[in-house]
Amino acid sequence: MNKIKVDLFSDTGTRPSREMRQAMAEAEVGDEQLLEDPTVNRLNQMVADLLGKEDAIYLPSGVMANQIAFAVHCQPGDEIIMDKTAHPIHYEAGAVAVISGASIRPVDGERGIFQAEQLEAAIRSRAYHEPQSRLVSIEQTSNLGGGAIWPLKTIREVCQTAKKHGLATHMDGARLLNAVVATGISAAEYAEFFDSVWIDLSKGLGAPVGSVLAGSREFIDKAQYWKKRLGGAMRQAGIIAAGGIYALENNIERLKEDHENARYLAENICKYPEIELDLKTVETNIVLFKVKGIRASDIVEGLLERGIRVSLMGQELIRAVTHLDVSREDIGYVIDVLGELLS
Ligand SMILES: *Cc1c(COP(=O)(O)O)cnc(C)c1O
């Protein structure tokens, strides 16, 4: 494979900086399974405070955060309502069927966002031949929605509808902090109406490993059992948790550079006649665009030959994700190469 110079494949590609590695090397540690790792405990407290929840639990991945939350909220045979583009439907290896045994009811939202009326319509009646609607899950920001931000008003309405029908509420906040930086609305405000919510430390925040799931003390107590059951309980995990603490202390505000770079990319490539891209859809660090009259796979390959990696999302659709290892000059290079490939 060619050497990759600019990696716009995903914000998971971020590598820990020197300073982050230093903080990790010096972390105080203990046995995390006994809840005795001081660094993990500190990270959990930081995230609980950030999200306005009673307690939090450090986990090895975001997938585990979703799956543990679903397992705590649902019994086998229950139904979880989420947008048709949601991560657990497409990218979690069918884990919902295996771990919680729940089924999923996809909702036909717009760029990953659905409305309270759509939720209302998807909630089952209490007939014995129907699965029981148990949980609604939303994704902030929506990944396959191109980084679209759920407006606070929509969140409030959806959660009110859920509560009216006795459903639990979950937020997959893999990129919640991107929404926070883009809008100025706090993480706690976004999280307020959810029974469970998590953030990913290993995406734009730049830590190498981990997510933190937050909720009530009772919820986290149940989540501890699931973490152990799934083999997610660790030992001296303070080493990796320290990367997460460093990320929360240093890398939140800078997410706005990623958003500016995404916008700069979008503004420049939307001038190419073969590219279809509505600038209004670029809200955070993800740029989704279509190419017309030329195969998207040819563009993806052409970019790769010149050291630029993006993802092919469909026959015409390409995704580029900005993050802390991508500079403004890198974006300039991408704009030029794309222009050459199209001309
Ligand atoms: C990346 C992602 C996940 C999974 O997180 P991992 O840390 O990769 O396991 C879940 N949901 C969304 C929306 C994501 O983008």
The ligand as an ORCA input file, in Angstrom:
! r2SCAN-3c Opt
* xyz 0 1
  C     -17.129      4.980     16.405
  C     -18.542      4.909     16.823
  C     -18.971      3.938     17.729
  C     -18.079      2.851     18.246
  O     -16.989      3.330     18.948
  P     -15.627      2.464     19.016
  O     -14.820      3.222     20.005
  O     -15.065      2.464     17.629
  O     -15.982      1.095     19.489
  C     -20.299      3.963     18.107
  N     -21.140      4.897     17.633
  C     -20.762      5.841     16.767
  C     -21.740      6.855     16.292
  C     -19.459      5.872     16.308
  O     -19.104      6.796     15.413
*
